[in-house]
Amino acid sequence: GLNNPFLIETAHELALRYNDKSPLENMHCARLFEFASNARCNIFATLPKQQFQDVRKICIEAILHTDNAQHFAMIKEVQMMYEVNSEVLDASREFFNEDPEEFPTREAVDCFRQPESRKLLVKLMLHMADISNSMKPFRICRIWAWQ
């Protein structure tokens, strides 16, 4: 497949359309909402307008963060979140070692309920799903890569 640096370097149509800013990810965002505009595929149809706008914003942010150019910035965000909440998260980990049935602690859950933490987790989960293909056995990885 093609990657963003190649598309940009070769002045590919997608790179030109999206001004060299994450052309593949921008195309994926556009296609998602293009498909969803079809009444038969619109998974957002029942959402009120404000909620749809919020969901759309989160989807776009998460998809754009699958660009590997964002990888190390995201790692920094995760490290910062941990540093800010290290006492609570470390205590929760210790609690897990003592009593896994009562994990996670309420304080740890509260950390992850913060709006910025939730946004980071959404971006992180999608990014991990995006880059995990290479971690699959080669036989499966090859099948998915050619779809």
VMD Tcl script that draws the C-alpha trace (Angstrom):
set ca {
  {0.00 0.00 0.00}
  {0.89 3.66 -0.13}
  {1.71 5.84 2.86}
  {1.36 9.57 3.49}
  {5.03 10.49 2.85}
  {4.89 8.72 -0.53}
  {1.61 10.43 -1.47}
  {3.01 13.82 -0.52}
  {6.35 13.28 -2.25}
  {4.66 12.21 -5.49}
  {2.06 15.00 -5.36}
  {-0.69 12.38 -5.41}
  {-4.29 13.56 -5.85}
  {-5.05 12.88 -2.15}
  {-2.03 14.87 -0.97}
  {-3.08 17.77 -3.15}
  {-6.72 17.57 -2.05}
  {-5.78 17.59 1.65}
  {-2.84 20.02 1.39}
  {-0.25 17.41 2.43}
  {-1.90 17.04 5.87}
  {-2.52 13.35 6.64}
  {-4.01 12.62 3.20}
  {-4.97 9.01 3.92}
  {-6.56 9.81 7.27}
  {-8.43 12.81 5.85}
  {-9.73 10.59 3.06}
  {-10.89 8.02 5.63}
  {-12.77 10.75 7.55}
  {-14.41 11.99 4.40}
  {-15.41 8.48 3.30}
  {-16.86 7.65 6.73}
  {-19.22 10.60 6.64}
  {-19.90 10.10 2.94}
  {-21.07 6.54 3.64}
  {-23.04 7.71 6.67}
  {-24.87 10.26 4.53}
  {-26.60 7.32 2.83}
  {-29.84 6.71 4.76}
  {-29.28 2.92 4.76}
  {-25.83 3.32 6.34}
  {-26.34 6.30 8.62}
  {-25.39 5.02 12.06}
  {-25.69 8.61 13.33}
  {-29.28 9.17 12.12}
  {-30.90 9.01 15.55}
  {-28.52 11.47 17.19}
  {-29.67 15.01 17.91}
  {-27.75 17.63 15.92}
  {-25.47 18.71 18.78}
  {-24.62 15.13 19.72}
  {-23.91 14.30 16.07}
  {-21.55 17.28 15.86}
  {-19.75 16.11 19.03}
  {-19.47 12.54 17.74}
  {-18.27 13.75 14.34}
  {-15.57 15.87 15.99}
  {-14.37 12.92 18.10}
  {-14.35 10.58 15.07}
  {-12.33 13.05 13.00}
  {-9.84 13.66 15.82}
  {-9.38 9.94 16.42}
  {-8.98 9.08 12.73}
  {-6.49 11.91 12.13}
  {-4.44 10.64 15.06}
  {-3.94 7.30 13.31}
  {-1.38 9.10 11.14}
  {1.99 7.74 12.27}
  {3.30 11.30 12.21}
  {1.16 11.75 15.36}
  {2.55 8.65 17.10}
  {5.19 10.25 19.30}
  {2.98 13.21 20.21}
  {0.39 10.70 21.38}
  {3.02 8.83 23.40}
  {3.87 12.13 25.09}
  {0.18 12.72 25.84}
  {-0.09 9.28 27.46}
  {3.07 9.89 29.50}
  {1.74 13.26 30.63}
  {-1.61 11.77 31.62}
  {0.22 9.12 33.65}
  {2.50 11.65 35.34}
  {-0.42 13.86 36.33}
  {-2.33 10.86 37.74}
  {0.58 8.61 38.77}
  {-0.32 8.36 42.45}
  {-3.88 7.24 41.72}
  {-2.87 4.90 38.89}
  {-0.01 3.35 40.84}
  {-2.30 2.79 43.84}
  {-4.86 1.19 41.54}
  {-2.21 -1.15 40.10}
  {-1.15 -2.17 43.62}
  {-4.79 -2.74 44.52}
  {-5.14 -4.99 41.45}
  {-2.18 -7.08 42.64}
  {-3.90 -7.53 46.02}
  {-7.53 -7.98 44.89}
  {-8.19 -8.22 41.13}
  {-11.95 -8.54 41.73}
  {-12.15 -4.95 42.98}
  {-10.11 -3.45 40.13}
  {-10.06 -0.68 39.01}
  {-10.34 1.68 41.94}
  {-12.98 4.37 41.87}
  {-10.28 7.04 41.77}
  {-8.68 5.45 38.69}
  {-12.06 5.28 36.96}
  {-12.59 8.96 37.77}
  {-9.25 9.78 36.10}
  {-10.40 8.12 32.90}
  {-13.81 9.80 33.03}
  {-12.27 13.22 32.58}
  {-13.14 14.57 29.10}
  {-9.52 14.97 28.00}
  {-8.61 11.47 29.21}
  {-11.59 10.01 27.37}
  {-10.59 11.74 24.14}
  {-7.03 10.47 24.53}
  {-8.26 6.92 25.15}
  {-10.44 7.00 22.03}
  {-7.50 8.20 19.91}
  {-5.17 5.68 21.54}
  {-7.49 2.69 21.01}
  {-8.04 3.50 17.34}
  {-4.31 4.11 16.82}
  {-3.46 0.76 18.45}
  {-6.03 -1.01 16.30}
  {-4.58 0.70 13.23}
  {-0.95 -0.27 13.87}
  {-1.63 -3.73 15.30}
  {-1.95 -5.45 11.92}
  {1.79 -6.03 11.78}
  {1.61 -7.83 15.13}
  {-0.64 -10.55 13.74}
  {0.85 -13.77 12.37}
  {2.18 -13.04 8.88}
  {-0.43 -15.28 7.24}
  {-3.25 -13.14 8.69}
  {-1.37 -9.85 8.32}
  {-0.90 -10.49 4.59}
  {-4.61 -11.28 4.08}
  {-5.66 -8.02 5.78}
  {-3.00 -5.96 4.03}
  {-4.33 -6.95 0.61}
  {-8.01 -6.22 1.34}
}
mol new
graphics top color blue
foreach p $ca { graphics top sphere $p radius 0.5 }
foreach p [lrange $ca 0 end-1] q [lrange $ca 1 end] { graphics top cylinder $p $q radius 0.2 }
display resetview
